[in-house]
Amino acid sequence: MIDEPELNPGDSRVQRNAELTMVAWLEVELGCKLEPKRINLPDGSWLALDAFCKEPLIICEAWAHQGPPKSAQKMKIMNDAMKLLAARRIVGEHARAILLFADDEAASRFGRKTWHATALVESRIEVMVARLPDELRADIRVAQTRQYR
């Protein structure tokens, strides 16, 4: 486990690093190279994707949370889904859009009979769960405990 005494309570370094591991897992799973991508939107604004592949065309947002999401976190995931929809409009409607989770329990809300799950299915956004080492999952839980307010 990572010793974190120097980290401030809100530091999300552990989760950001875990998301890189998740994307690496997805690369192996899908057999493609994924990289972060900034996409410029027609109005001059932009969005950043956690993972992008041009061929095959894949767009992805990753969330390293462990355990069930709280209400505001559910909306964060739906916000990520909207980001994927906006990105798909720019890069191509045939893009495979993936919400990548680090935990079955965190993903379960978005894969069972809820309006969230239905919206994702209707929007052709896949829910996948990366398989992470137990030690990394434990590090994420420690970080979440430190960040809890």
N, C-alpha and C positions, 0 to 999 in steps of 0.2 A: 504494500500500500504506500501511497505517496505521503510523505510528511509535509504538512501544509502550514506550519505555524506562522510563516511570513505572509501568507495570503490574507487580504482583507475579506470580510464576510461576504461581499457581493462578487468576488472574483469568480469568473466562469471559465478559467483556463482549463480545468480538468475536463469540462464538457466540450470545449472547443477541440481539445486534443482527441477526445473520444470520438467526436464527429469525423475527424480525419481517419481514425481507425475504422469507423463504420463505412466510410466511402471506399477505403481500401478493400474492405470485405465485399462491398457491392461490385467493385471492379472484378474481383475474382469470380463472384457469383454470375455476373453477366458476360464476362470475357471481353471487357472493353476498358479503355483508358478514360477516367473521369477526372475533371479538373474544375476548380471554382470558375465561375463565369459572371462577368458583369454584362448586363443587357441594357442597351439604351432604348428608351421608350419614345414614341412619336412626339410627346409633349416636351421632350428635353430632360425628363426625369430618368432614373435608371433603377434597376434592381440587381441584386447579387444572388446568384444561385450557389448552393453548397457544392453541387456537382453537375457537370455538363459533359456530354459526348456528342460530337457531330455525326459520327457514323458508327453504330446506329444512333439515331437522334434520341437522346435521353436527357431529361431534366430532373433534378432531384433536390429536395430539401431534407436535411437530417436533424433529428432531435435526440439527444443523448440521455434524456430523463429516464430515471428508474422509478417504477411504481406507478400507481394510477395518477392521471393528471387532475389537477385542481381546475375549477371553473375557468379562471383566467388563462390557464395553460391550454385548455381545450380551444379557446378562442385564438391563441397563438398558432396552434396547428391549423385551424381553419384560415387564418391569415396567410400561413405558408401555402395552403392550398390555393388561395386567391393569387398569390405570387406565381405559382406554377401555371395557373390559367392565363395570367397576363404574359408570362414568358412564352407559353405555347403559341399564343396569338402572333408573337414576333418571329419565333424560330421555325414554326411550322406546326400545323394542327395535327400532324401525324406523330408528333413527339411523344415518346413514352414518358409519362409523368409519374414520379415516385415520391411518396412520403416515407422516409426511412427512419425507423424507430430503433432504439437500443434495448428494448424490453417488451416482452409479450404483454405484460400488464398495462404498460403505457399505451400500447397500440390497440388494446382490446376495445376501447371505447369507439374506435374508428373502423372496426371491422365487424361489429355486431349490429343488431337492429336499433339504430338511433338515426336521427335526422343527419347527424354528421356523416355516418357511414353511407347513408343513401346519397347524400350530396356528392361524396367522393366517387362512388360508383357511377353515378349519372354524369360526372365530369371526367370520367376515364382517368382517375388518379388512383394509382395502386398504393396499397399499404404493405410495406415489407418490414421485417425485423432482422437486423444484423445480429449475427452471433458473435458476442464479445467474450474475451477471457473473463473468468470470474473475478480476478484481481482488479481488472479495469471497472467492472460493474460495481465492485465494492468501493473503489475510489470515487466513483460518481455519487454513490450514496452518501459517502462522507462529505463530499462537497455540497450536496443538496442539504444535508443537516446543518452545515456551517452557514449556508445561504438563507435558511428558513427565517422568515421574519413574521 
